Amino acid sequence: MELLQDNGLSHLCKPRMSMAQHVDDLPEELMAHIFLMGAQPTEHVPSGLPYPVLVSHVSRRWRHLTTTLPALWSDIPIRSSRPLHLPSLYLSRSSPCTFDLSIRIPSFFAYPQLRTALDLIAPHISRLRRLRVDLALRFGADSVLSEILAYLGTYSTPSLESLELRADTPLGQAGHKAPRLVTRSSSRLTSLMLSSVPLNWELSLFGDLTSLALTFERADGAPTFDELRQIARMSPLLATLSLEGAGLDVQDAASAVEPIEMRSLRSLSVCLKQGPKYARVILPALSAPSLERLKLSDASRETWEALLETACTWKDAHLFPVLRTLSLHETPTLLTRDLARAMPAIETLVIGCSELAELREFIVHEVLPGADVEESKVWPRLQNVQYEDGPYDMDLISVLHDMVGSRNRQSSSLASD
């Protein structure tokens, strides 16, 4: 009922709340909204049938409503375990809406099956909005990926907004041998997600990205600093960047001396599991004066200390002048004044770490007002300390939150706490 009220449909329910009314007697507008809400939580149901197919076989009225509701059929999965007549049914019933397509290619997926699936989509490809491809092939995944990317370059995709390519194991080709991504000028591609799927960035050509997510198990398959610079030039409107897993290839770390210009970047997520060498170069390699949210994750003690050591050598004292939210996930919570000065506008800390003693000490001595001169304190705008979901010390988090929220207390009351 609350969901219906939030969507402005409560007026359709009120006349029927006081009587036991059969569900088939509900107004069509309300029934259609219920069907769409039911399709969102899960893709599969216990019977094994896709949700839209299941509800369309309940009654004649339900069948009429569901088959004339294009949005209900707009999430189209192609699996080897399902016959292709189901995707064909989805494609016809989703018209004229745009649709999202996910293709799962398992280890036993045959090439003729791929061609049949692509030929099935071809007449409808102008309506394709999101495409996700999962490659689980043990052999030949590179050829399949090249085939799919060549297919995208052949057809006009004016509605394509998001492309996600994933491989269960890292693909063998990288650099110049990797396939290229080329979309026609009519494409509106703004979001690109790659997981263990390298591209030939020098020969790739796509629209202005606003979101880019890169996840690689090995650094040798990840983009280099020069390639990221090229991506930034192609996509001057890039606002969200996620560098997970191994991040970038640091073999050409010398090229990181010249910062990569990302003036539209608002959100950055960096995984530091590659080690100390990577931690020393990644942040100063990015020029992001408009960055508002930064997440650092998966750093060992040695890696974290390497990051802190280089903070004092950063040429620009205010590396991220308008950064408001700093998130730490599975990292040490040791902070230094040099790191804090590089992001002077911090308002919120989001903590996903188990050891918080060092963070508490930093806040007490370097952030909160005390006996020292007020101007010597860092992060004067810090207002909130939040926590991520997980097995963390909630009591300590609560204490930090209270301390930061009451920064006007006298030093005597701080001592009593």
C-alpha angles and dihedrals in degrees: 000000000000091000090052091049090051089054095049096251100112091104088068093056103044097077089054103041094089097053137055098252123179113247091236089064094062116111115271092241091056093044091051091051091050091051092051093048090050092054094057106067101056141010097211134047129202093260091061092239120120112258098247091051092048097052093043090064098053099087142337092261092049090049092051092049097045097044090052094048105087095184090062090064098042097100103076122186123194113199131166089231092062128064117248093239088081094059087045089054091048092050094053096044095045092059128148092018123089113253141210117229128198121186120193112196110191127195093271097047110131125219094238089057090055093051091048091051093048092048089051091055097043098087090051101038094109087069095051109123105166129018126191122182122188114194116200096160116134092202131024098019091131092057092047091050091049089050093052094046091048088051091054090050092051099056131054110250105186093162099046109121105155134036123185122183120183134176125192090216127026112272118242100232122078139158115010092355093058119097119262129235114224122169126183121255090256092066119107095199107162104154126056125177122182125182115183088333114120122201134199095248095183092061097034121106125184142145129282106298119211095179129038126175120183124185121175129167092206128040093220090070096044125094117271124235090260091052091050088051089053091049090051091052091051091047110039090165094060105141104165126045126176121186106185133167111011092355112200130355107260095194088102094041089138088070089060089074088088105063118239108242112232104159095162095049112124104163129037130179119188127184112206100193091113088079145242097319091057093044091056095057110028103077099041088046090068124072104200110153092168097051111136104169128040127180122190118188147174102018125156120219091259092049093047093050089050089055092049092048092056093047091080091055097052108123094215108062090200099045092165104023098178100034107139105171127046118186124193119193122182093342133117112271095222109129133183135205090244091058091044092051090054088064105032098164098063112149103164136036118199111197126199098164133109100218113062105159094100092049091051091051092049093051093047096049104029106028113029120072113260143136093317123087109282094229091061092064122101129222098026090177097054106129108154143037113196132182136219123235111273147084096308132140100272093183093058092045089053091051091051091049092051093046094051093043093056100045091146093070118115121257089247092063090047089056091051090052 
